[in-house]
Amino acid sequence: MQPQVVLITGASGGIGAELAKVAAADGHDLVLVARDLGPLQTLADALTKRHDNAVRVLSKDLSGPQAAQELFDELQASGTVVDILINNAGFGLYGQFWRSDAGRTLDMLQVNVVTLTHLCRLFLPQMIERRRGKVLNVASIAAFQPGPMMAVYYASKAYVLSFSEALANELKGSGVTMTALCPGLTRTPFAQRAGLDLSRVFWWIPVSDPHSVTLVGYRAMMRGKATAIPGVLSRLVAFSTRFVPRRVAAAVVRAMQKRVAR
């Protein structure tokens, strides 16, 4: 495969950083985007040294309403052609919705939903014109059921999954593919930032390492699959929600959320 330019948001840690490593090892050049420039630059330096790729880092707070347009304009001005867009940036908040910080909740919707959507709208026309390109949107196993105590986060990921599946259908025959990655519990900084302690999770629920999750998502994207769900249990959860009443699914999720809350 010819080297391509891969744009990854939320690339400073967790699944985003692992995606950068896999894409670099696959011979691709990278544009890495995150709010914190320090970890991003450290990752870029390591990847450049190891693989001799071109790695560009951009510090951008994706909760800003103009963030997607600013990012797109900056890349356009430099002549950078994005072949693969990976919308990985996102975060969650634990707690009752009416007690949550309103500003942080709106920031979450901006990052998880609005900026992701805007980036797809900005980059897809160019991909379609070239008749080649790939988009990977990182959703979650949370997309398949309501999530009491993390209501907005679960709803945002349901949007990402539905949006991605619809576009995967729209893009058929265009040369461009759309993939939704739906990880289950994964050992990344996400949980701590959301207010969760994964060490308290039920013993029978596996917590995946980010590298294995990344490989499933990356390979599915490269094959043009519409949806990727890493792990047997996660696939079972996604399948079982078709038959379990949603009020029951909500009660189960709430019980688990309360168990792992810090």
ChimeraX attribute file (.defattr): number of C-alpha atoms within 10 A of each C-alpha:
attribute: neighborCount
match mode: 1-to-1
recipient: residues
	/A:1	6
	/A:2	6
	/A:3	13
	/A:4	18
	/A:5	20
	/A:6	25
	/A:7	24
	/A:8	25
	/A:9	24
	/A:10	25
	/A:11	29
	/A:12	26
	/A:13	18
	/A:14	19
	/A:15	28
	/A:16	25
	/A:17	24
	/A:18	21
	/A:19	24
	/A:20	29
	/A:21	22
	/A:22	16
	/A:23	22
	/A:24	25
	/A:25	15
	/A:26	15
	/A:27	17
	/A:28	23
	/A:29	25
	/A:30	25
	/A:31	21
	/A:32	27
	/A:33	25
	/A:34	22
	/A:35	18
	/A:36	15
	/A:37	16
	/A:38	12
	/A:39	15
	/A:40	22
	/A:41	18
	/A:42	11
	/A:43	22
	/A:44	26
	/A:45	16
	/A:46	13
	/A:47	20
	/A:48	16
	/A:49	10
	/A:50	12
	/A:51	15
	/A:52	15
	/A:53	20
	/A:54	15
	/A:55	22
	/A:56	16
	/A:57	20
	/A:58	18
	/A:59	15
	/A:60	19
	/A:61	16
	/A:62	26
	/A:63	21
	/A:64	14
	/A:65	15
	/A:66	12
	/A:67	18
	/A:68	24
	/A:69	14
	/A:70	14
	/A:71	17
	/A:72	16
	/A:73	13
	/A:74	13
	/A:75	15
	/A:76	12
	/A:77	8
	/A:78	8
	/A:79	9
	/A:80	12
	/A:81	15
	/A:82	22
	/A:83	22
	/A:84	26
	/A:85	23
	/A:86	28
	/A:87	26
	/A:88	25
	/A:89	24
	/A:90	24
	/A:91	19
	/A:92	22
	/A:93	24
	/A:94	21
	/A:95	17
	/A:96	12
	/A:97	15
	/A:98	7
	/A:99	7
	/A:100	14
	/A:101	12
	/A:102	11
	/A:103	8
	/A:104	14
	/A:105	16
	/A:106	13
	/A:107	19
	/A:108	21
	/A:109	21
	/A:110	21
	/A:111	25
	/A:112	29
	/A:113	21
	/A:114	20
	/A:115	23
	/A:116	23
	/A:117	19
	/A:118	17
	/A:119	18
	/A:120	21
	/A:121	12
	/A:122	15
	/A:123	18
	/A:124	23
	/A:125	12
	/A:126	15
	/A:127	22
	/A:128	17
	/A:129	12
	/A:130	13
	/A:131	12
	/A:132	15
	/A:133	24
	/A:134	22
	/A:135	26
	/A:136	28
	/A:137	27
	/A:138	25
	/A:139	29
	/A:140	23
	/A:141	21
	/A:142	25
	/A:143	21
	/A:144	22
	/A:145	24
	/A:146	23
	/A:147	21
	/A:148	23
	/A:149	22
	/A:150	21
	/A:151	19
	/A:152	22
	/A:153	27
	/A:154	23
	/A:155	19
	/A:156	23
	/A:157	25
	/A:158	21
	/A:159	17
	/A:160	26
	/A:161	25
	/A:162	15
	/A:163	16
	/A:164	26
	/A:165	17
	/A:166	13
	/A:167	17
	/A:168	20
	/A:169	12
	/A:170	13
	/A:171	14
	/A:172	11
	/A:173	10
	/A:174	14
	/A:175	15
	/A:176	24
	/A:177	28
	/A:178	30
	/A:179	28
	/A:180	28
	/A:181	28
	/A:182	28
	/A:183	25
	/A:184	23
	/A:185	22
	/A:186	19
	/A:187	17
	/A:188	17
	/A:189	13
	/A:190	18
	/A:191	20
	/A:192	15
	/A:193	13
	/A:194	17
	/A:195	15
	/A:196	21
	/A:197	15
	/A:198	19
	/A:199	10
	/A:200	14
	/A:201	18
	/A:202	12
	/A:203	8
	/A:204	7
	/A:205	11
	/A:206	16
	/A:207	17
	/A:208	16
	/A:209	14
	/A:210	20
	/A:211	19
	/A:212	15
	/A:213	23
	/A:214	23
	/A:215	17
	/A:216	17
	/A:217	27
	/A:218	21
	/A:219	13
	/A:220	20
	/A:221	24
	/A:222	16
	/A:223	12
	/A:224	19
	/A:225	18
	/A:226	20
	/A:227	21
	/A:228	23
	/A:229	22
	/A:230	20
	/A:231	18
	/A:232	10
	/A:233	14
	/A:234	20
	/A:235	16
	/A:236	11
	/A:237	17
	/A:238	18
	/A:239	12
	/A:240	13
	/A:241	14
	/A:242	11
	/A:243	8
	/A:244	13
	/A:245	11
	/A:246	14
	/A:247	11
	/A:248	13
	/A:249	19
	/A:250	17
	/A:251	14
	/A:252	15
	/A:253	19
	/A:254	17
	/A:255	12
	/A:256	16
	/A:257	21
	/A:258	16
	/A:259	15
	/A:260	16
	/A:261	18
	/A:262	14
